[in-house]
Each structure stands twice: as structure tokens, then as C-alpha cells.
Amino acid sequence: MGDDQRGAPWLDGDAGRLVRPYTVSDGRTRPSAQFDLMTLVMATESRPQSYLGPDHTHVLDLCGGPVSVAEIAAQIGQPVVVTKVLLSDLVDCGAVTTREPTRVPLGPNPTDRELLEAVLDGLRKRL
């Protein structure tokens, strides 16, 4: 283990995370709540009555402001299905709340050529 990994017993510098994803979710593959990748999650003032585990605590710490399921999965380095199971546990105990992202009205012509060209030009500048 490298020097930067000494305080992290679940990580190995060469092998990565030593705990398998199905272990994190207690073998569950179906969340009890419905989420998609863009569902926004935010912590409530309520804390779980019992200790759920370090992965749940890590997820809860990431939910200080509205954050998407996809972003949480990326931050914790777990597959989305594992992230959804962890989040559903937190929803079930009232520690987090969810909502769909706000949809922006498209205006009178959602396929406005001028708008699409401006987006394309912006993308080309970034690439």
C-alpha cells in the first residue's frame, strides 16, 4: 500500500477498492425507491435512527445540496445500481429526499436552427 493509502484499509494502491460492489449493497440489486441518473437527491435534517454503514455515511455527506444520482455514483466510485440501493436506504429512513430535475421550457421552436448552431459552435470551441 502506498503512503497515501495508509488510512484507507479498504483501498489498495494497485488493486483499487477491496470491497466488492455487491457487498456494499448487502447483495441487493433492486432499490426500494425509483431513481434515474438525473434524479436530484438532497439531505434532510433527519438522521438515520441506526448506523447504516460507512458507504451510507459517505453518500449522505455528498447530499448537502441537490446532487444527481450519476454524480454520487461517480464520487463514490460505485456502479449506479449500487448507488441507487444505498440512496433508497437513505430515502426509506428519511435522511434524503429526491426530486426530478427542473425542466426548462424550450420556447416556441425547440429546433431553432440558430440556437442549435450556437450550441454546436460552443461545443467545437471546447473540443
N, C-alpha and C positions, 0 to 999 in steps of 0.2 A: 504494500500500500504506500502511496506517495505521501509526502508531508502534508499536503492539503487535504488528505482523506482521513487523517488520524481520528478526528472527532466524529466521523460518519461510519459507524460499523456496518451499515447496510450497503456501502459502496466499495467497490474495488477499482483502483485506477485503470486496470487493464480490462477487467470483465464488465464493469459498469454496475448497475443495480443488481444486488444479490437476491432480492426478494422477487419472486415471480408475480406477474400481474394477478393471476387467479388467487394468489394468497392474500393480496391486498383487499380484494373484494370478497373474501371468505368463500371463494368458489362460485359466487353468484355471477351470472351473465345477463340478468334482466333487472333493470332498475324498477323500483316501485312507482316512480313518477315519470312523466313524459318530458323529454328534452330533445331538442335538436341542437346542432352545432352552434347556432346563433342565439339560443335561449340565454337571456341575461340572468345572472344569479347575484344576489346581494345578501350579506349577513343581516340578521335581525338583532335585536337586543337580547334575545333569548339564547341561553347556552344549553347544550345538551345536559340532561339530568345525570347521565352516566358517561364515563370516559369511553369514547368510541375508538380511539387509536391515533397513532401519530400521523397517518395519512389523512384522516378526517380533520385533524387539527391543522395540518398544512393547508388543506383545501379551504377550511374556514378562514384562515389567516389571509388567503388571497381574495376573499369576498368582501373586502372593506367597501368597495364601490361596485357599481354594476360591472360585471365581467362576464364574457361569454364562456360557454362550456368548452369551446375549442381552445380558448386562451388558457383556461385552467388546465386542460389536458396537456397542453404544451408546457406549461410551467411546472407541472408535477412529473412530467416525463412518463405518463401512463397512456395506454390506449383509451380512446374515447369511451368505450363501453365500461371500462373500469371506473373512469371518472364519473360517468353517469350513475353508477351504483353508489359510489361514495356520496355524490350530491343528493341522491334520493334518500339516503340515510339521514343526511342533514336536513332535508325538507321534512321528512317524517317526524323528526324531533323538534321542528320549528326553529332551527338555528339559521336557516337560509330561506329566502323567498325567491321566486322566479317570475319572469315576465318575458313576453315576446319583445323583440326589438321594435322600436318605433319606426313605422313606415313613413317615408317622406312622400308626399303627393308628387306625382310625376308631371303634373301640369297638363295643358291641353293636348300636347303632342309628344308622347313618350318616345317616339322615334325621330325626334327633331334632328335632321342631318347636321346642322351647325353644332348642336350640343355633342353629338357623337364624334364629330371631327375634333372638337376641342378636347374631349376625353382621350381620343387616340393620340393627338399631339402631345398631351401631357404624359401619356404612357411612354411614348417614344423618347421623350426627353429624359425620363427616369431610367430607361434601359440603355 
